[in-house]
Amino acid sequence: MSFLLIRAGNSDATQQVMFWLLGSLSGAQWRLFVIIAPVIIIAVLFVTAISGRLDLMSLGDAQAAASGVHPGRSRFLVFALASLMTGAAVAVSGAIGFVGLIVPHIVRLLVGGMHRRVVPVAALIGAILLSLADVAARTLLAPSELPVGIFTAAIGVPVFILLMRRNSATVLA
């Protein structure tokens, strides 16, 4: 990608590639928000509504099946909804990394593992984290704007490493 950016010679093309690689909220428009907000809100509400299934699935497929949950169908449904939400968000902001990787783990530490709590709180905390990263991206080197993905990665990489170290210590203990 770096080679292509250097060879492009077109600053507009380079800026567009950087937008999609690192994400940005600078192109946010109310008309785009009106399009994707219902999709994301309905999907979050639906995932929250089936949170009991997710809790059973976290016990294992056999336990979930014994409780009347079809793990394969439920897993497909959750993946489809997550893909729909991710696609809607990426369509307007580009790929902004680490928010979806670290926020659920942080939220589980705060509210426990019940999905009924995790899903809506993760949506709220993710929005707050992204908003703070966007403010930093817009103000740190003003009047220039840095891609917001740089800030989410700067937060996400150390947190992700800490979570991995914590989980590996738990597994080894």
CYANA upper distance limits for C-alpha pairs under 8 A (distance plus 0.5 A):
  1 MET  CA      5 LEU  CA      6.69
  2 SER  CA      6 ILE  CA      6.71
  3 PHE  CA      7 ARG  CA      6.63
  4 LEU  CA      8 ALA  CA      6.39
  5 LEU  CA      9 GLY  CA      8.08
  5 LEU  CA     14 THR  CA      6.16
  5 LEU  CA     17 VAL  CA      8.24
  8 ALA  CA     13 ALA  CA      7.63
  8 ALA  CA     14 THR  CA      7.37
  9 GLY  CA     14 THR  CA      8.38
 10 ASN  CA     14 THR  CA      6.71
 11 SER  CA     15 GLN  CA      6.53
 12 ASP  CA     16 GLN  CA      6.73
 13 ALA  CA     17 VAL  CA      6.72
 14 THR  CA     18 MET  CA      6.70
 15 GLN  CA     19 PHE  CA      6.62
 16 GLN  CA     20 TRP  CA      6.96
 17 VAL  CA     21 LEU  CA      6.63
 18 MET  CA     22 LEU  CA      6.32
 18 MET  CA     23 GLY  CA      7.85
 18 MET  CA    147 PRO  CA      8.17
 19 PHE  CA     23 GLY  CA      5.37
 19 PHE  CA     24 SER  CA      6.40
 19 PHE  CA     93 SER  CA      8.33
 19 PHE  CA     94 GLY  CA      6.62
 19 PHE  CA    147 PRO  CA      7.50
 20 TRP  CA     24 SER  CA      8.47
 20 TRP  CA     93 SER  CA      8.08
 20 TRP  CA     94 GLY  CA      4.86
 20 TRP  CA     95 ALA  CA      6.36
 21 LEU  CA     94 GLY  CA      7.15
 21 LEU  CA     95 ALA  CA      6.35
 21 LEU  CA     96 ILE  CA      8.32
 22 LEU  CA     94 GLY  CA      7.26
 22 LEU  CA     95 ALA  CA      6.28
 22 LEU  CA     96 ILE  CA      6.21
 22 LEU  CA     97 GLY  CA      8.03
 22 LEU  CA    147 PRO  CA      6.20
 22 LEU  CA    148 VAL  CA      7.23
 22 LEU  CA    149 GLY  CA      5.05
 22 LEU  CA    150 ILE  CA      7.22
 23 GLY  CA     93 SER  CA      5.92
 23 GLY  CA     94 GLY  CA      4.68
 23 GLY  CA     95 ALA  CA      5.41
 23 GLY  CA     96 ILE  CA      5.37
 23 GLY  CA    147 PRO  CA      6.41
 23 GLY  CA    148 VAL  CA      6.50
 23 GLY  CA    149 GLY  CA      5.99
 24 SER  CA     93 SER  CA      5.82
 24 SER  CA     94 GLY  CA      6.94
 24 SER  CA     96 ILE  CA      8.07
 24 SER  CA    134 ASP  CA      8.28
 24 SER  CA    147 PRO  CA      5.91
 24 SER  CA    148 VAL  CA      5.91
 24 SER  CA    149 GLY  CA      7.72
 25 LEU  CA     92 VAL  CA      8.50
 25 LEU  CA     93 SER  CA      6.09
 25 LEU  CA    134 ASP  CA      7.46
 25 LEU  CA    148 VAL  CA      7.90
 27 GLY  CA     92 VAL  CA      8.03
 27 GLY  CA     93 SER  CA      7.81
 28 ALA  CA     32 LEU  CA      7.61
 28 ALA  CA     33 PHE  CA      8.02
 28 ALA  CA     92 VAL  CA      7.61
 28 ALA  CA     93 SER  CA      7.96
 29 GLN  CA     33 PHE  CA      6.85
 30 TRP  CA     34 VAL  CA      6.58
 31 ARG  CA     35 ILE  CA      7.00
 32 LEU  CA     36 ILE  CA      6.85
 32 LEU  CA     92 VAL  CA      7.50
 33 PHE  CA     37 ALA  CA      6.04
 34 VAL  CA     38 PRO  CA      7.61
 35 ILE  CA     39 VAL  CA      8.00
 36 ILE  CA     40 ILE  CA      6.77
 36 ILE  CA     88 ALA  CA      6.30
 36 ILE  CA     89 ALA  CA      7.75
 37 ALA  CA     41 ILE  CA      6.41
 38 PRO  CA     42 ILE  CA      6.36
 39 VAL  CA     43 ALA  CA      6.62
 39 VAL  CA     84 LEU  CA      8.28
 39 VAL  CA     85 MET  CA      7.43
 39 VAL  CA     88 ALA  CA      8.06
 40 ILE  CA     44 VAL  CA      6.56
 40 ILE  CA     84 LEU  CA      8.35
 40 ILE  CA     85 MET  CA      5.78
 40 ILE  CA     88 ALA  CA      7.98
 41 ILE  CA     45 LEU  CA      6.61
 42 ILE  CA     46 PHE  CA      6.53
 43 ALA  CA     47 VAL  CA      6.61
 43 ALA  CA     81 LEU  CA      6.43
 43 ALA  CA     82 ALA  CA      8.34
 43 ALA  CA     84 LEU  CA      8.45
 43 ALA  CA     85 MET  CA      7.44
 44 VAL  CA     48 THR  CA      6.55
 44 VAL  CA    119 VAL  CA      7.58
 44 VAL  CA    120 PRO  CA      7.54
 44 VAL  CA    123 ALA  CA      8.41
 45 LEU  CA     49 ALA  CA      6.57
 46 PHE  CA     50 ILE  CA      6.92
 47 VAL  CA     51 SER  CA      6.60
 47 VAL  CA     78 VAL  CA      7.42
 47 VAL  CA     81 LEU  CA      8.14
 47 VAL  CA    119 VAL  CA      7.86
 48 THR  CA    115 HIS  CA      7.47
 48 THR  CA    116 ARG  CA      5.94
 48 THR  CA    119 VAL  CA      6.58
 48 THR  CA    120 PRO  CA      7.58
 49 ALA  CA    116 ARG  CA      8.03
 50 ILE  CA     54 LEU  CA      7.27
 51 SER  CA     55 ASP  CA      6.71
 51 SER  CA    114 MET  CA      8.19
 51 SER  CA    115 HIS  CA      5.57
 51 SER  CA    116 ARG  CA      5.68
 52 GLY  CA     56 LEU  CA      6.84
 52 GLY  CA    115 HIS  CA      7.75
 52 GLY  CA    116 ARG  CA      7.76
 53 ARG  CA     57 MET  CA      6.60
 53 ARG  CA     64 ALA  CA      8.04
 53 ARG  CA     69 VAL  CA      6.93
 53 ARG  CA     74 SER  CA      7.86
 54 LEU  CA     58 SER  CA      6.70
 54 LEU  CA     74 SER  CA      8.43
 54 LEU  CA    115 HIS  CA      7.17
 55 ASP  CA     59 LEU  CA      7.53
 55 ASP  CA    114 MET  CA      6.84
 55 ASP  CA    115 HIS  CA      6.79
 56 LEU  CA     60 GLY  CA      7.71
 56 LEU  CA     63 GLN  CA      7.45
 56 LEU  CA     64 ALA  CA      5.47
 56 LEU  CA     67 SER  CA      8.12
 56 LEU  CA     69 VAL  CA      8.21
 57 MET  CA     61 ASP  CA      6.26
 57 MET  CA     63 GLN  CA      7.85
 57 MET  CA     64 ALA  CA      5.63
 57 MET  CA     69 VAL  CA      8.41
 57 MET  CA     71 PRO  CA      7.09
 59 LEU  CA     63 GLN  CA      6.62
 59 LEU  CA     64 ALA  CA      7.36
 60 GLY  CA     64 ALA  CA      6.69
 61 ASP  CA     65 ALA  CA      6.46
 61 ASP  CA     71 PRO  CA      6.38
 62 ALA  CA     66 ALA  CA      6.59
 63 GLN  CA     67 SER  CA      6.75
 64 ALA  CA     68 GLY  CA      6.99
 64 ALA  CA     69 VAL  CA      5.71
 64 ALA  CA     70 HIS  CA      7.67
 64 ALA  CA     71 PRO  CA      7.12
 65 ALA  CA     69 VAL  CA      5.40
 65 ALA  CA     70 HIS  CA      6.20
 65 ALA  CA     71 PRO  CA      7.06
 69 VAL  CA     74 SER  CA      8.00
 70 HIS  CA     74 SER  CA      6.54
 71 PRO  CA     75 ARG  CA      6.31
 72 GLY  CA     76 PHE  CA      6.65
 73 ARG  CA     77 LEU  CA      6.64
 74 SER  CA     78 VAL  CA      6.71
 75 ARG  CA     79 PHE  CA      6.59
 76 PHE  CA     80 ALA  CA      6.50
 77 LEU  CA     81 LEU  CA      6.68
 78 VAL  CA     82 ALA  CA      6.51
 79 PHE  CA     83 SER  CA      6.47
 80 ALA  CA     84 LEU  CA      6.62
 81 LEU  CA     85 MET  CA      6.72
 82 ALA  CA     86 THR  CA      6.51
 83 SER  CA     87 GLY  CA      6.35
 84 LEU  CA     88 ALA  CA      6.67
 85 MET  CA     89 ALA  CA      6.73
 86 THR  CA     90 VAL  CA      6.49
 87 GLY  CA     91 ALA  CA      6.43
 88 ALA  CA     92 VAL  CA      7.43
 89 ALA  CA     93 SER  CA      6.66
 89 ALA  CA     94 GLY  CA      8.07
 90 VAL  CA     94 GLY  CA      5.02
 90 VAL  CA     95 ALA  CA      5.97
 90 VAL  CA     96 ILE  CA      8.15
 95 ALA  CA    149 GLY  CA      8.05
 96 ILE  CA    148 VAL  CA      7.55
 96 ILE  CA    149 GLY  CA      5.31
 96 ILE  CA    152 THR  CA      7.70
 97 GLY  CA    101 LEU  CA      8.34
 97 GLY  CA    149 GLY  CA      6.46
 97 GLY  CA    152 THR  CA      6.91
 97 GLY  CA    153 ALA  CA      6.82
 98 PHE  CA    102 ILE  CA      6.45
 98 PHE  CA    152 THR  CA      6.60
 98 PHE  CA    153 ALA  CA      6.50
 98 PHE  CA    156 GLY  CA      5.67
 98 PHE  CA    157 VAL  CA      8.01
 99 VAL  CA    103 VAL  CA      6.25
 99 VAL  CA    126 GLY  CA      6.65
 99 VAL  CA    129 LEU  CA      8.08
 99 VAL  CA    130 LEU  CA      7.85
 99 VAL  CA    152 THR  CA      7.09
 99 VAL  CA    156 GLY  CA      7.58
100 GLY  CA    104 PRO  CA      7.39
100 GLY  CA    126 GLY  CA      7.91
101 LEU  CA    105 HIS  CA      8.02
101 LEU  CA    156 GLY  CA      8.33
101 LEU  CA    160 PHE  CA      8.22
102 ILE  CA    106 ILE  CA      6.79
102 ILE  CA    156 GLY  CA      6.81
102 ILE  CA    159 VAL  CA      7.44
102 ILE  CA    160 PHE  CA      6.71
103 VAL  CA    107 VAL  CA      6.52
103 VAL  CA    122 ALA  CA      6.53
103 VAL  CA    125 ILE  CA      7.37
103 VAL  CA    126 GLY  CA      6.50
104 PRO  CA    108 ARG  CA      6.61
104 PRO  CA    118 VAL  CA      7.45
104 PRO  CA    119 VAL  CA      8.42
104 PRO  CA    122 ALA  CA      6.06
105 HIS  CA    109 LEU  CA      6.99
105 HIS  CA    163 LEU  CA      8.34
106 ILE  CA    110 LEU  CA      6.98
107 VAL  CA    111 VAL  CA      6.47
107 VAL  CA    112 GLY  CA      7.94
107 VAL  CA    118 VAL  CA      6.70
107 VAL  CA    121 VAL  CA      7.29
107 VAL  CA    122 ALA  CA      6.41
107 VAL  CA    125 ILE  CA      8.22
108 ARG  CA    112 GLY  CA      5.15
108 ARG  CA    113 GLY  CA      5.76
108 ARG  CA    118 VAL  CA      6.84
109 LEU  CA    113 GLY  CA      8.46
111 VAL  CA    117 ARG  CA      7.22
111 VAL  CA    118 VAL  CA      7.30
112 GLY  CA    117 ARG  CA      8.30
112 GLY  CA    118 VAL  CA      7.91
113 GLY  CA    117 ARG  CA      8.30
113 GLY  CA    118 VAL  CA      7.17
114 MET  CA    118 VAL  CA      6.66
115 HIS  CA    119 VAL  CA      6.17
116 ARG  CA    120 PRO  CA      7.91
117 ARG  CA    121 VAL  CA      6.67
118 VAL  CA    122 ALA  CA      6.18
119 VAL  CA    123 ALA  CA      6.80
120 PRO  CA    124 LEU  CA      6.84
121 VAL  CA    125 ILE  CA      6.51
122 ALA  CA    126 GLY  CA      6.23
123 ALA  CA    127 ALA  CA      6.69
124 LEU  CA    128 ILE  CA      6.77
125 ILE  CA    129 LEU  CA      6.54
126 GLY  CA    130 LEU  CA      6.56
127 ALA  CA    131 SER  CA      6.55
128 ILE  CA    132 LEU  CA      6.69
129 LEU  CA    133 ALA  CA      6.64
130 LEU  CA    134 ASP  CA      6.56
130 LEU  CA    148 VAL  CA      8.43
130 LEU  CA    152 THR  CA      7.83
131 SER  CA    135 VAL  CA      6.76
132 LEU  CA    136 ALA  CA      6.78
133 ALA  CA    137 ALA  CA      6.58
133 ALA  CA    148 VAL  CA      6.49
133 ALA  CA    151 PHE  CA      6.09
133 ALA  CA    152 THR  CA      6.79
134 ASP  CA    138 ARG  CA      6.67
134 ASP  CA    148 VAL  CA      5.89
134 ASP  CA    151 PHE  CA      8.46
135 VAL  CA    139 THR  CA      6.61
136 ALA  CA    140 LEU  CA      6.00
136 ALA  CA    148 VAL  CA      8.47
136 ALA  CA    151 PHE  CA      8.00
137 ALA  CA    141 LEU  CA      8.10
137 ALA  CA    145 GLU  CA      6.25
137 ALA  CA    146 LEU  CA      5.39
137 ALA  CA    147 PRO  CA      6.77
137 ALA  CA    148 VAL  CA      5.92
137 ALA  CA    151 PHE  CA      7.41
138 ARG  CA    142 ALA  CA      6.79
138 ARG  CA    143 PRO  CA      8.14
138 ARG  CA    144 SER  CA      7.62
138 ARG  CA    145 GLU  CA      5.27
138 ARG  CA    146 LEU  CA      7.00
139 THR  CA    143 PRO  CA      7.84
139 THR  CA    145 GLU  CA      7.74
140 LEU  CA    145 GLU  CA      8.47
141 LEU  CA    145 GLU  CA      7.09
141 LEU  CA    146 LEU  CA      7.97
146 LEU  CA    150 ILE  CA      7.85
147 PRO  CA    151 PHE  CA      8.19
148 VAL  CA    152 THR  CA      6.98
149 GLY  CA    153 ALA  CA      6.44
150 ILE  CA    154 ALA  CA      6.61
151 PHE  CA    155 ILE  CA      6.74
152 THR  CA    156 GLY  CA      6.16
153 ALA  CA    157 VAL  CA      6.10
154 ALA  CA    158 PRO  CA      7.70
155 ILE  CA    159 VAL  CA      6.96
156 GLY  CA    160 PHE  CA      6.24
157 VAL  CA    161 ILE  CA      6.63
158 PRO  CA    162 LEU  CA      6.66
159 VAL  CA    163 LEU  CA      6.63
160 PHE  CA    164 MET  CA      6.61
161 ILE  CA    165 ARG  CA      6.60
162 LEU  CA    166 ARG  CA      6.51
163 LEU  CA    167 ASN  CA      6.54
164 MET  CA    168 SER  CA      6.52
165 ARG  CA    169 ALA  CA      6.58
166 ARG  CA    170 THR  CA      6.75
167 ASN  CA    171 VAL  CA      6.67
168 SER  CA    172 LEU  CA      6.57
169 ALA  CA    173 ALA  CA      6.55
